[in-house]
Amino acid sequence: MSDARGANHKVLRFRLLLGGLGAAMIGYGGWQLLHYDGATHPVEVAKWLVIALIVHDGVLAWVVLVAGWLVAHVVPGRARVFVQGGLICAGLITVVTLPLIYRRGKGPEGSTLLTQNYPAHLAVLLGTVAAVSTAAYGFQLLRERRQGRRSTNDRPSTDHTSPTV
Protein backbone atom coordinates (compact mmCIF):
# COMPACT_ATOMS: atom_id res chain seq x y z
CA MET A 1 0.00 0.00 0.00
CA SER A 2 2.92 2.39 0.61
CA ASP A 3 3.82 2.33 -3.11
CA ALA A 4 0.31 3.45 -4.01
CA ARG A 5 0.42 6.13 -1.33
CA GLY A 6 3.75 7.41 -2.69
CA ALA A 7 2.35 7.50 -6.22
CA ASN A 8 -0.67 9.45 -5.00
CA HIS A 9 1.61 12.00 -3.33
CA LYS A 10 3.59 12.40 -6.56
CA VAL A 11 0.39 12.97 -8.52
CA LEU A 12 -0.83 15.45 -5.90
CA ARG A 13 2.48 17.35 -5.98
CA PHE A 14 2.39 17.45 -9.78
CA ARG A 15 -1.19 18.75 -9.76
CA LEU A 16 -0.29 21.39 -7.18
CA LEU A 17 2.71 22.42 -9.27
CA LEU A 18 0.55 22.74 -12.40
CA GLY A 19 -2.14 24.60 -10.46
CA GLY A 20 0.43 26.99 -9.01
CA LEU A 21 1.94 27.55 -12.43
CA GLY A 22 -1.52 28.26 -13.86
CA ALA A 23 -2.34 30.67 -11.04
CA ALA A 24 0.98 32.46 -11.58
CA MET A 25 0.25 32.81 -15.30
CA ILE A 26 -3.23 34.18 -14.58
CA GLY A 27 -1.71 36.63 -12.10
CA TYR A 28 0.88 37.74 -14.64
CA GLY A 29 -1.83 38.22 -17.28
CA GLY A 30 -3.91 40.26 -14.81
CA TRP A 31 -0.91 42.39 -13.95
CA GLN A 32 -0.22 43.00 -17.67
CA LEU A 33 -3.89 43.87 -18.21
CA LEU A 34 -3.83 46.47 -15.44
CA HIS A 35 -0.30 47.76 -16.06
CA TYR A 36 -0.97 48.54 -19.72
CA ASP A 37 -4.52 49.79 -19.18
CA GLY A 38 -4.31 52.32 -22.00
CA ALA A 39 -3.89 49.54 -24.54
CA THR A 40 -5.86 46.75 -22.87
CA HIS A 41 -8.95 48.62 -21.58
CA PRO A 42 -9.53 46.52 -18.43
CA VAL A 43 -13.10 47.79 -17.93
CA GLU A 44 -14.04 46.58 -21.42
CA VAL A 45 -12.32 43.26 -20.75
CA ALA A 46 -14.27 42.90 -17.49
CA LYS A 47 -17.55 43.62 -19.31
CA TRP A 48 -16.67 41.05 -21.94
CA LEU A 49 -15.81 38.43 -19.29
CA VAL A 50 -19.12 38.99 -17.45
CA ILE A 51 -21.11 38.74 -20.69
CA ALA A 52 -19.16 35.62 -21.72
CA LEU A 53 -19.89 34.02 -18.35
CA ILE A 54 -23.61 34.81 -18.62
CA VAL A 55 -23.81 33.52 -22.21
CA HIS A 56 -21.86 30.38 -21.38
CA ASP A 57 -23.61 29.43 -18.14
CA GLY A 58 -27.02 30.85 -18.99
CA VAL A 59 -27.34 29.73 -22.61
CA LEU A 60 -24.63 27.44 -24.00
CA ALA A 61 -24.44 25.06 -21.05
CA TRP A 62 -28.21 24.56 -21.13
CA VAL A 63 -28.27 24.03 -24.89
CA VAL A 64 -25.54 21.39 -24.60
CA LEU A 65 -27.30 19.73 -21.65
CA VAL A 66 -30.64 19.51 -23.47
CA ALA A 67 -29.00 18.36 -26.73
CA GLY A 68 -27.08 15.66 -24.87
CA TRP A 69 -30.22 14.46 -23.12
CA LEU A 70 -32.14 14.36 -26.41
CA VAL A 71 -29.40 12.46 -28.20
CA ALA A 72 -29.14 9.94 -25.35
CA HIS A 73 -32.89 9.33 -25.27
CA VAL A 74 -33.93 9.72 -28.92
CA VAL A 75 -31.06 8.51 -31.12
CA PRO A 76 -30.57 4.72 -31.31
CA GLY A 77 -27.34 3.44 -29.77
CA ARG A 78 -25.82 2.43 -33.09
CA ALA A 79 -26.08 5.96 -34.55
CA ARG A 80 -25.48 7.87 -31.31
CA VAL A 81 -21.69 8.18 -31.63
CA PHE A 82 -22.00 9.62 -35.15
CA VAL A 83 -24.68 12.13 -34.11
CA GLN A 84 -22.63 13.16 -31.07
CA GLY A 85 -19.48 13.64 -33.18
CA GLY A 86 -21.39 15.68 -35.75
CA LEU A 87 -22.97 17.87 -33.07
CA ILE A 88 -19.62 18.50 -31.40
CA CYS A 89 -18.03 19.53 -34.72
CA ALA A 90 -21.02 21.68 -35.66
CA GLY A 91 -21.03 23.38 -32.27
CA LEU A 92 -17.33 24.21 -32.42
CA ILE A 93 -17.58 25.54 -35.96
CA THR A 94 -20.59 27.66 -35.01
CA VAL A 95 -18.94 29.11 -31.91
CA VAL A 96 -15.87 30.10 -33.93
CA THR A 97 -17.95 31.57 -36.77
CA LEU A 98 -20.52 33.60 -34.80
CA PRO A 99 -18.11 36.42 -33.87
CA LEU A 100 -17.11 36.71 -37.54
CA ILE A 101 -20.76 36.94 -38.57
CA TYR A 102 -21.38 39.56 -35.89
CA ARG A 103 -18.35 41.64 -36.93
CA ARG A 104 -18.96 41.35 -40.68
CA GLY A 105 -18.55 44.70 -42.40
CA LYS A 106 -17.30 46.45 -39.24
CA GLY A 107 -13.61 46.31 -40.14
CA PRO A 108 -11.54 49.00 -41.81
CA GLU A 109 -12.00 49.61 -45.52
CA GLY A 110 -10.13 47.11 -47.62
CA SER A 111 -10.08 44.48 -44.88
CA THR A 112 -11.03 41.30 -46.68
CA LEU A 113 -11.25 39.22 -43.49
CA LEU A 114 -14.49 40.80 -42.32
CA THR A 115 -16.14 41.06 -45.73
CA GLN A 116 -16.56 37.32 -46.34
CA ASN A 117 -20.04 35.80 -46.54
CA TYR A 118 -19.74 33.92 -43.25
CA PRO A 119 -23.40 32.87 -42.96
CA ALA A 120 -23.14 31.06 -46.31
CA HIS A 121 -19.79 29.56 -45.34
CA LEU A 122 -21.27 28.38 -42.03
CA ALA A 123 -24.18 26.74 -43.84
CA VAL A 124 -21.78 24.93 -46.20
CA LEU A 125 -19.60 23.74 -43.31
CA LEU A 126 -22.58 22.53 -41.27
CA GLY A 127 -23.94 20.72 -44.31
CA THR A 128 -20.53 19.11 -44.83
CA VAL A 129 -20.41 17.99 -41.18
CA ALA A 130 -23.89 16.47 -41.52
CA ALA A 131 -22.93 14.72 -44.76
CA VAL A 132 -19.68 13.33 -43.35
CA SER A 133 -21.41 12.12 -40.17
CA THR A 134 -24.15 10.44 -42.19
CA ALA A 135 -21.62 8.87 -44.58
CA ALA A 136 -19.52 7.59 -41.67
CA TYR A 137 -22.61 5.98 -40.16
CA GLY A 138 -23.50 4.45 -43.52
CA PHE A 139 -20.00 3.05 -43.96
CA GLN A 140 -20.15 1.58 -40.45
CA LEU A 141 -23.46 -0.14 -41.28
CA LEU A 142 -22.03 -1.53 -44.52
CA ARG A 143 -18.93 -2.81 -42.77
CA GLU A 144 -21.02 -4.50 -40.09
CA ARG A 145 -23.32 -6.02 -42.69
CA ARG A 146 -20.32 -7.42 -44.59
CA GLN A 147 -18.89 -8.89 -41.41
CA GLY A 148 -22.31 -10.27 -40.46
CA ARG A 149 -22.40 -8.91 -36.95
CA ARG A 150 -24.07 -6.20 -34.96
CA SER A 151 -22.38 -3.15 -33.49
CA THR A 152 -21.40 -3.25 -29.85
CA ASN A 153 -23.12 0.14 -29.52
CA ASP A 154 -26.48 -1.30 -30.54
CA ARG A 155 -27.85 -1.99 -27.12
CA PRO A 156 -31.34 -1.21 -25.96
CA SER A 157 -31.64 2.16 -24.27
CA THR A 158 -31.96 2.13 -20.50
CA ASP A 159 -33.58 4.81 -18.44
CA HIS A 160 -30.79 4.58 -15.83
CA THR A 161 -33.19 3.91 -13.02
CA SER A 162 -33.27 0.80 -10.96
CA PRO A 163 -36.25 -0.49 -9.06
CA THR A 164 -35.94 -0.32 -5.32
CA VAL A 165 -36.39 -3.57 -3.49
N, C-alpha and C positions, 0 to 999 in steps of 0.2 A: 504493500500500500504506500510505502514511503516514496517509491519511484513515481507513482501517479501524483502524489502530493507535490513532489518537486516539479513535475511537468506542469501542474496547474499553477504553481508560483511563477514559473517562467512565462507562461501564457499571460498571467495577470500582469507581470512586470512589462511585458511587451505591449500589452494593451494600454497600460498606464503611460508608457513612453510615447506611443502613437497619439494617445489622447492629449498628453502634454504638448507634444509637437504641434498638433492641430490647434490647440488653444493658443499657443504662442503665435502661430501664423495668423489666426483670427485677430489677436491683439495687435500684431504688426500692421495688418490691413486696416484695422480701425484707427490706429495711430496715423497711418498714411492718409486716410480719408479726412481726418480732422486737421492734420498738419498742413495739407495742401487744399484747404477748404475753398479757395478761389477757383481751383480747377475741378474739384470733385463735387462741390455743392452738396454737403452732407444732409441738409434738410430735404432736398429732392430725393436723395438716396433713401432716407428714412421713410419718406412718403411711399416710394416705390416698394420698399420692403414690406410695409404694412399692407399695401394693396395686394402684393404678391401672396402674402400670408392669408389674407381674406379669400382671395380667388382660389388658392390651393386648398385650404381647409374647408372653405364654405361651398366650393363648386366642384373642383376637379376630384377631390377625394371621394365625394358622394357619387359622382358620375362613374368613377372606377369601381366603387363598391357595388352599385346597382348593376353595372354591366357584368361584373364578375359573378354576381348572384344569378343573373339571367342566363349567362353562359353555362354555369354549373347546373342549372335546373331545367334548361330548355334544350340545349344542344346535346345530341347523343354522344356518348363517351368516345366513340370512334372518331368523330369529327371535332371534338372539343379542342384538342391540341392545335389543330390548324386554325380554328376560329380565334383561339386565344392569341396565337402568334400573329395573325393578321390584325387583330385589334391592337395589340401592343405596337406593331409597326405603324399602323394608321394613326394611333394616338401620338406617337413621337413625331411623326412627320407633321401632323397638324399643329402641335405645340411649337415646333420650330418655325412653321410657316405663318402662323397667325400674326406675330409682330411685323413681318414683312408686308402682309396684307394691310394691316393697320397703318403702317408708315408709307404705303405706296403713294408716290407723288409728292411727298413732303420733303424730299431731299433737295440739295442744290441743283440748279439748272445743269444739265449735261451729265448728271449722275445716272448711269444706266442701271445701277443696282436696284434702285427704288422705282424704276419705271416698268419693270417686268409685269406680266399678267399673272400674278401669283394665284388668284382664285382658279384660273384655268389650269395652271401647273399643279395645284393641289388636287384638283379633280382628276387629272391624268394620273398622278401618283397614287391616289387612293384607289382608283380603278385598277391600276397595275398591281397593287397589294392584294386586292380582292381576287384578281385573276390568278396571281401566283399562288395564293392560299388555296383557291379552289383546284387549281391544277395539281398542287402537291397532294391534296386529299385524293384526287382522282388517281394519281400515280400510285399512291399507297393502296388504294382499293384494288387496282389492277395487279399490283405485286402480290397482295394477299390472295387474290383469286387464282393467280398462277401457281402460287405455292400451296393452295388448297387448305388454308388455315385462316382462322379469325384473328383479329388484332387483340393484343393483350389489353388494349384500352376499351374494348367493347364489353363492358360490364354493365349490368343493370344499375341505374341510378339509385342511390340510397338517400334517404332524407336525413341521415346522420342523427337520428334519434333512436334510442333504445328503450324498449318497454321496461318499466320498473316492476320488479318482482316482489 
